[in-house]
Amino acid sequence: MYFDGAAHRREVSAGVVFVISQGEDLPYSFTLTQLCSNNVSEYQALILVLEMAVKMKQMQLEVFGDSQLVINHILGSYEVKTPELRSYHDYAKTLMGWVSDVTIQHVPRTENKKVDALAALASTLTLPN
């Protein structure tokens, strides 16, 4: 699974791609309703991935994202110093505990283009209130 979040002015969005073992991709694009920082949108995208995996009863999961901050927080390489991110981090870790075998890995933005495009698409298609 690949994830990416995006925060641009008034639009916040997320893209998620499930890669099924047969090589088929399941792309998802989400518009997030809460205005937030890019780091929060990245966490929200990760949480969407994990919630979907739990609901789909996926017990093996490989997660890839291009946010070094979020990935290193989850791996424990970086300390979560920003109070705003603590609740997202804790919830993501809780969700990871519900999946028996989960790995998370950083990928360069160049390898995350599909989910980046999905996140951008969601923000582009957001209807005004």
C-alpha positions as CSV (number, residue, x, y, z in Angstrom):
1,M,0.0,0.0,0.0
2,Y,1.2,3.5,-0.9
3,F,-0.1,6.7,0.8
4,D,0.4,10.4,0.3
5,G,-1.3,13.4,1.9
6,A,-1.4,17.0,0.5
7,A,-2.3,20.3,2.0
8,H,-2.7,23.3,-0.3
9,R,-4.2,26.5,0.9
10,R,-7.9,25.5,1.4
11,E,-7.8,21.9,0.2
12,V,-6.5,18.9,2.1
13,S,-6.5,15.6,0.4
14,A,-5.0,12.1,0.5
15,G,-4.2,9.4,-2.1
16,V,-4.0,5.7,-1.4
17,V,-3.1,2.8,-3.7
18,F,-3.5,-0.8,-2.7
19,V,-1.3,-3.1,-4.7
20,I,-2.9,-6.5,-4.8
21,S,-0.8,-9.6,-5.1
22,Q,-1.9,-10.2,-8.7
23,G,-0.4,-6.8,-9.7
24,E,-3.7,-5.1,-9.8
25,D,-3.9,-1.6,-8.2
26,L,-6.9,-0.2,-6.3
27,P,-6.5,3.6,-6.3
28,Y,-8.4,5.8,-3.8
29,S,-8.6,9.5,-3.6
30,F,-9.9,11.4,-0.5
31,T,-10.8,15.0,0.3
32,L,-10.2,15.7,3.9
33,T,-12.5,18.1,5.6
34,Q,-10.1,19.5,8.3
35,L,-7.7,22.2,7.3
36,C,-4.3,21.2,8.5
37,S,-0.5,21.1,7.9
38,N,1.1,18.8,5.3
39,N,2.5,16.6,8.0
40,V,-1.0,16.1,9.5
41,S,-2.4,15.3,6.0
42,E,0.4,12.7,5.6
43,Y,-0.6,11.1,9.0
44,Q,-4.2,11.2,8.0
45,A,-3.4,9.4,4.7
46,L,-1.4,6.7,6.6
47,I,-4.3,6.3,9.0
48,L,-6.7,5.8,6.1
49,V,-4.5,3.1,4.8
50,L,-4.3,1.3,8.1
51,E,-8.1,1.7,8.8
52,M,-8.9,0.2,5.4
53,A,-6.5,-2.7,5.9
54,V,-8.1,-3.4,9.3
55,K,-11.6,-3.4,7.8
56,M,-10.4,-5.6,4.9
57,K,-8.9,-7.9,7.5
58,Q,-5.4,-7.7,5.9
59,M,-3.1,-9.3,8.3
60,Q,0.0,-8.8,6.2
61,L,0.7,-5.3,5.0
62,E,3.6,-3.4,3.4
63,V,3.2,0.4,3.6
64,F,5.2,2.9,1.6
65,G,5.1,6.6,1.9
66,D,7.3,9.6,0.9
67,S,7.1,11.5,4.1
68,Q,10.4,11.0,5.9
69,L,9.0,12.6,9.1
70,V,6.0,10.4,9.4
71,I,7.8,7.2,8.4
72,N,10.7,7.9,10.9
73,H,8.2,8.8,13.6
74,I,6.4,5.4,13.1
75,L,9.8,3.5,13.0
76,G,10.9,5.3,16.2
77,S,14.0,6.9,14.5
78,Y,12.6,10.4,15.1
79,E,10.9,11.5,18.3
80,V,7.4,13.0,18.0
81,K,8.1,16.5,19.3
82,T,5.1,18.3,17.9
83,P,2.0,18.0,20.2
84,E,-0.2,18.3,17.1
85,L,1.2,15.1,15.7
86,R,1.2,13.0,18.9
87,S,-2.5,11.9,18.7
88,Y,-2.1,10.9,15.0
89,H,1.1,9.0,15.7
90,D,-0.5,7.2,18.7
91,Y,-3.6,6.2,16.7
92,A,-1.5,5.0,13.7
93,K,0.6,2.8,16.1
94,T,-2.6,1.4,17.6
95,L,-3.9,0.5,14.2
96,M,-0.6,-1.1,13.3
97,G,-1.0,-3.3,16.4
98,W,-4.3,-4.7,14.9
99,V,-2.4,-6.0,11.9
100,S,-0.3,-9.0,12.7
101,D,2.5,-8.3,10.2
102,V,3.1,-4.7,9.0
103,T,6.2,-3.1,7.7
104,I,6.6,0.6,6.8
105,Q,9.2,2.0,4.5
106,H,10.1,5.4,3.1
107,V,10.2,5.7,-0.7
108,P,11.4,8.7,-2.8
109,R,8.7,11.0,-4.2
110,T,9.6,9.7,-7.6
111,E,8.3,6.3,-6.6
112,N,5.2,7.7,-5.1
113,K,3.8,9.6,-8.1
114,K,0.6,7.6,-8.5
115,V,-0.7,8.4,-5.0
116,D,0.6,12.0,-5.2
117,A,-1.5,12.4,-8.4
118,L,-4.5,10.9,-6.5
119,A,-4.1,13.4,-3.6
120,A,-3.8,16.2,-6.1
121,L,-6.9,15.0,-8.0
122,A,-8.9,15.0,-4.8
123,S,-8.0,18.6,-4.0
124,T,-8.7,19.6,-7.6
125,L,-12.1,18.1,-7.6
126,T,-13.1,19.4,-4.2
127,L,-16.4,21.3,-4.5
128,P,-16.8,24.7,-2.8
129,N,-19.0,24.8,0.2
